[in-house]
């Protein structure tokens, strides 16, 4: 099915590809917005490595969390569901969706 392209939403910077190819598809859009939050989270985590002492801890915890949430997102796509990922869905609703209005 064409919605399988939504898997790219959870693979880092590739989250841009589904948004460009299937912008009007609600299913793909849902997953792309969640994937964008996860990608932004990882970019912030990479910059946290410059913080002495706690940077490595923040980065390591973020890698584990983002990898797990991305895995859940991919499973959600494969099952054809729109699971709201914890914290991620809240951030999407609060910060990304208002930009579209």
C-alpha positions in Angstrom: 0.0 0.0 0.0 1.1 3.6 -0.6 0.9 4.4 3.1 4.0 2.2 3.7 6.0 5.3 2.8 5.1 6.6 6.2 7.8 4.2 7.6 10.4 6.8 6.4 8.9 9.2 8.9 10.7 7.4 11.7 14.1 7.2 10.0 15.8 10.6 10.9 16.0 13.2 8.3 14.1 11.0 5.9 10.9 12.2 7.7 10.9 15.0 5.0 10.3 12.6 2.1 6.8 11.4 3.1 5.7 15.0 3.7 6.8 16.0 0.2 5.4 13.0 -1.6 2.1 12.6 0.3 1.3 15.9 1.9 -2.5 15.5 1.7 -2.6 12.0 3.1 -3.8 12.2 6.8 -2.2 8.9 7.8 1.2 9.9 6.4 1.0 13.4 7.8 0.3 12.0 11.3 3.4 9.8 11.3 5.6 12.5 9.6 4.8 15.0 12.3 5.7 12.5 15.0 8.9 11.6 13.1 9.9 15.2 12.9 9.6 15.6 16.6 11.8 12.6 17.1 14.4 13.9 14.6 14.4 17.3 16.4 14.8 15.6 19.7 17.9 13.7 18.4 19.4 16.9 17.0 19.1 18.5 20.4 20.6 15.4 22.0 23.6 15.6 19.7 24.2 19.2 20.8 23.8 18.2 24.4 27.1 16.3 24.1 28.8 19.7 24.4 27.5 20.1 28.0 30.2 18.9 30.4 29.2 16.2 32.8 25.5 15.5 31.9 25.7 15.8 28.1 26.7 12.1 27.6 23.9 11.0 29.9 21.3 13.1 28.1 22.5 11.9 24.7 22.5 8.2 25.8 19.0 8.4 27.3 17.8 10.2 24.2 19.2 7.6 21.8 17.4 4.8 23.8 14.1 6.7 24.0 14.1 7.8 20.3 15.0 4.4 19.1 12.3 2.8 21.1 9.7 5.4 20.1 10.7 5.1 16.4 10.3 1.3 16.6 6.8 1.8 18.0 6.0 4.2 15.2 7.2 1.8 12.5 5.1 -1.0 14.1 2.2 1.4 14.1 2.6 2.1 10.4 3.0 -1.6 9.5 -0.3 -2.3 11.4 -2.0 0.7 9.7 -2.7 2.4 13.0 -2.2 5.9 14.3 -0.8 5.4 17.8 0.0 8.6 19.6 3.5 8.2 21.0 3.9 9.3 24.6 5.1 12.9 24.9 5.7 13.1 21.1 2.0 13.4 20.2 1.6 16.1 22.8 4.5 18.1 21.3 3.0 17.6 17.8 -0.4 18.9 18.9 1.2 21.8 20.8 3.9 23.0 18.5 3.7 21.6 15.0 -0.1 21.5 14.2 -0.7 25.2 15.1 1.8 26.1 12.3 -0.6 24.7 9.7 -3.6 26.9 10.7 
